[in-house]
Amino acid sequence: MTVKVATLREEEVLAAAAALFAARGFAATSIRDIGERVGLLGGSLYHYIKSKDALFIRIHDRALQSAEERIRAAIAGEEDPSRALATACRVLLEIQLDPASLTMPLMNDFRAVPESVRAQLVERRDAFEQVFADLVEAAPLPAGVDRAVYRILLLTTLNTASTWYRPGRLGLDEIAQQILRVYSVEG
């Protein structure tokens, strides 16, 4: 497999597109908007991108890949399944609460993209969620708990943190611990 290394200009295009998609959404962002942001005409922009759809997918994949790498690095070497899950929860909270994070704006635009794009986004999202599926599988859960439902509820809580979290009373470690206590895992 050949990995394409992005040029500095291409990185500028990706950053501009990511910012526009996050601020305006997929449907309201045009190739012309992206070109104007980086000082390129539409035709010149296509030297760096294949299409708006491909650009959105690439940005989405990068955001999830970055999140996955951060989580895997944080849990590397952790042998206690409960602590590994708590750490993964804390890292995902950090990502979701970071104002510069692209994961939430891109995920929020999920239904606005064409079906062909959505299918590719789901494939990458499922690969990302496998990290949590593995952690939940290893976690000591009470008998009768459906691990797939548990994972979905846990990720829903973590992925919506920007809508309910308010800094001050509890830090991210404490929030992660509380989430796991609510979901019956000692953290």
C-alpha positions as CSV (number, residue, x, y, z in Angstrom):
1,M,0.0,0.0,0.0
2,T,1.4,3.4,-1.0
3,V,0.8,6.2,1.5
4,K,0.5,9.6,0.0
5,V,2.4,12.3,1.7
6,A,0.6,15.6,1.7
7,T,2.4,18.7,0.5
8,L,2.4,21.9,2.6
9,R,-0.2,23.5,0.2
10,E,-2.3,20.3,0.4
11,E,-2.2,20.5,4.2
12,E,-3.3,24.1,3.9
13,V,-6.3,23.1,1.7
14,L,-7.2,20.3,4.2
15,A,-7.0,22.6,7.2
16,A,-9.2,25.3,5.4
17,A,-11.7,22.7,4.3
18,A,-11.9,21.2,7.8
19,A,-12.5,24.6,9.3
20,L,-15.2,25.4,6.8
21,F,-16.9,22.0,7.2
22,A,-16.8,22.4,11.0
23,A,-18.2,25.9,10.9
24,R,-20.7,25.7,8.1
25,G,-21.4,22.0,7.5
26,F,-20.9,19.8,4.5
27,A,-23.9,21.1,2.5
28,A,-23.1,24.8,3.0
29,T,-19.4,24.5,2.1
30,S,-18.5,24.7,-1.5
31,I,-15.3,24.0,-3.4
32,R,-15.3,27.7,-4.3
33,D,-15.4,28.6,-0.5
34,I,-12.4,26.3,0.1
35,G,-10.5,27.8,-2.8
36,E,-11.2,31.3,-1.7
37,R,-10.0,30.5,1.8
38,V,-6.6,29.3,0.5
39,G,-6.3,31.7,-2.5
40,L,-6.9,29.1,-5.2
41,L,-9.3,29.0,-8.1
42,G,-11.6,26.0,-8.3
43,G,-9.7,24.4,-11.1
44,S,-6.4,24.8,-9.3
45,L,-7.9,23.3,-6.1
46,Y,-8.6,20.1,-7.9
47,H,-4.9,19.5,-8.2
48,Y,-5.0,18.9,-4.4
49,I,-8.4,17.2,-4.1
50,K,-10.5,14.8,-6.1
51,S,-13.9,16.1,-5.0
52,K,-15.7,17.7,-2.1
53,D,-17.0,14.2,-1.1
54,A,-13.5,12.7,-1.1
55,L,-12.1,15.7,0.8
56,F,-14.8,15.4,3.5
57,I,-14.0,11.6,3.8
58,R,-10.3,12.3,4.1
59,I,-10.8,14.9,6.8
60,H,-13.2,12.7,8.7
61,D,-10.8,9.7,8.5
62,R,-7.9,11.8,9.7
63,A,-9.9,13.1,12.7
64,L,-10.9,9.6,13.7
65,Q,-7.4,8.2,13.1
66,S,-5.9,10.9,15.3
67,A,-8.4,10.1,18.0
68,E,-7.8,6.4,17.8
69,E,-4.0,6.9,18.0
70,R,-4.4,9.1,21.1
71,I,-6.6,6.5,22.8
72,R,-4.4,3.6,21.9
73,A,-1.3,5.4,23.1
74,A,-3.0,6.3,26.4
75,I,-4.0,2.7,27.1
76,A,-0.9,1.0,25.8
77,G,0.5,-1.2,28.5
78,E,-2.5,-0.9,30.8
79,E,-3.3,-4.4,31.9
80,D,-6.3,-3.7,34.1
81,P,-9.4,-3.7,31.8
82,S,-11.4,-1.3,34.0
83,R,-8.5,1.2,34.1
84,A,-7.9,0.9,30.3
85,L,-11.6,1.6,29.7
86,A,-11.6,4.6,32.1
87,T,-8.5,6.0,30.4
88,A,-10.0,5.6,26.9
89,C,-13.1,7.4,28.2
90,R,-11.1,10.2,29.6
91,V,-9.1,10.6,26.4
92,L,-12.3,10.6,24.3
93,L,-13.8,13.2,26.6
94,E,-10.7,15.4,26.1
95,I,-11.0,15.1,22.3
96,Q,-14.8,15.8,22.3
97,L,-14.4,18.8,24.6
98,D,-11.4,20.3,22.7
99,P,-12.8,23.4,20.9
100,A,-10.3,22.7,18.0
101,S,-11.4,19.1,17.7
102,L,-13.1,18.2,14.4
103,T,-14.7,14.9,15.5
104,M,-17.9,16.5,16.8
105,P,-18.6,18.9,13.9
106,L,-17.9,16.2,11.3
107,M,-20.0,13.6,13.1
108,N,-22.8,16.1,13.5
109,D,-22.9,16.5,9.7
110,F,-23.3,12.8,9.2
111,R,-26.8,12.9,7.8
112,A,-26.0,15.9,5.4
113,V,-23.6,13.9,3.3
114,P,-24.6,11.8,0.3
115,E,-25.3,8.2,0.9
116,S,-22.1,7.0,-0.8
117,V,-20.1,9.2,1.5
118,R,-22.0,8.1,4.5
119,A,-21.2,4.5,3.8
120,Q,-17.5,5.3,3.9
121,L,-17.8,7.3,7.0
122,V,-19.7,4.5,8.8
123,E,-16.9,2.1,7.8
124,R,-14.3,4.3,9.4
125,R,-16.4,5.0,12.4
126,D,-16.9,1.3,13.0
127,A,-13.2,0.7,12.8
128,F,-12.7,3.5,15.4
129,E,-15.4,2.0,17.6
130,Q,-13.6,-1.4,17.6
131,V,-11.2,0.1,20.1
132,F,-14.1,0.5,22.5
133,A,-15.7,-2.8,21.6
134,D,-12.5,-4.5,22.6
135,L,-12.2,-2.6,25.8
136,V,-15.9,-3.3,26.7
137,E,-15.4,-7.0,25.9
138,A,-12.6,-7.2,28.4
139,A,-14.3,-5.1,31.1
140,P,-15.9,-6.9,34.1
141,L,-19.5,-6.1,33.5
142,P,-22.4,-7.5,35.6
143,A,-24.1,-10.7,34.3
144,G,-26.7,-10.1,31.7
145,V,-25.4,-6.8,30.4
146,D,-25.4,-6.7,26.6
147,R,-22.0,-5.5,25.7
148,A,-23.0,-4.0,22.4
149,V,-25.8,-1.9,24.0
150,Y,-23.3,-0.9,26.7
151,R,-20.8,0.2,24.2
152,I,-23.4,2.2,22.2
153,L,-24.7,3.9,25.4
154,L,-21.1,4.6,26.6
155,L,-20.0,6.1,23.3
156,T,-23.2,8.1,23.0
157,T,-22.6,9.7,26.4
158,L,-18.9,10.4,25.5
159,N,-19.7,11.7,22.0
160,T,-22.3,14.2,23.3
161,A,-20.1,15.5,26.1
162,S,-19.9,19.0,24.5
163,T,-23.6,19.4,25.0
164,W,-23.7,18.5,28.7
165,Y,-20.3,19.0,30.2
166,R,-19.6,22.2,32.2
167,P,-16.1,22.7,33.6
168,G,-15.6,23.3,37.3
169,R,-17.2,20.8,39.5
170,L,-15.5,17.6,38.2
171,G,-12.4,17.1,36.1
172,L,-12.3,14.8,33.1
173,D,-10.8,11.9,35.2
174,E,-13.7,12.2,37.6
175,I,-16.3,12.4,34.8
176,A,-14.8,9.3,33.2
177,Q,-15.0,7.5,36.5
178,Q,-18.6,8.6,37.1
179,I,-19.7,7.5,33.6
180,L,-18.2,4.1,34.2
181,R,-19.9,3.9,37.7
182,V,-23.2,4.7,36.1
183,Y,-22.5,2.0,33.5
184,S,-21.5,-0.5,36.3
185,V,-17.8,-0.7,35.8
186,E,-15.4,0.2,38.6
187,G,-12.9,2.7,37.3
